[in-house]
């Protein structure tokens, strides 16, 4: 099976170069920092997330993605936002009414780190970046942040993990590429809404440390536009519809529609539909004021054609230095 699957995945590599290059996530709505550096420092605690995604489950050599993200505020002095973000963590039987953003909010800074490792067959991609963001109040209830991140992207092919009928095939070679990466974004947000836009891989192929530009190692700019609104159905249940638009430098855009139901700021379930026919089922639980856990199962076009059993994604979240024992994020629910 490995001899059949790996060459097939290798044939997909040229498509990966001209299609979406960044890993695809199902749970970006609970970690928008993956796509927008303006998120850095948005909460009053350090937000850490560890994620793992296995695509085309059951297929050897299928895509695997692992990531660690962390961001924290500098100079955050406000305790505004939702009332459930108070000093006491309510129990499952407690109330979680919403509240307005505090008038005491002062501008502050945010810093963040992101490391992602992605593998498709014998093709490996690793990126690491650092981010800075600045948050300010536009009014009593609306805030705006702008952020930028810089780092490196490494892409490589390990030919010894491929099987070729003709050992002399020109594609049967190792290659390694490293390029700088630049991302930037804006984030407009309040107690019950957010709108964000960002661009990643903005340097494209302007700088190449190996002085080599080939079709196989080209980087393309990615652009994102997202928005969400939180509706309070009852004192205990909220609905959060959201939308994400993505378009690439060389490919048509796509759109995602998402809907989550949140119970007492502790449990949530939801679904997502992508324009290309992918759909996902999502669920999560806030274990305590430090840990939360999210899971997503999505089934794409490849599964519909018998290639694997769908995709699984698990995200462990941690709220470090959470002195107020916040359960639900104030701005990224």
Order of alpha helices (4+ residues) and beta strands (2+ residues): alpha-beta-beta-beta-beta-beta-beta-beta-beta-beta-beta-beta-beta-beta-alpha-beta
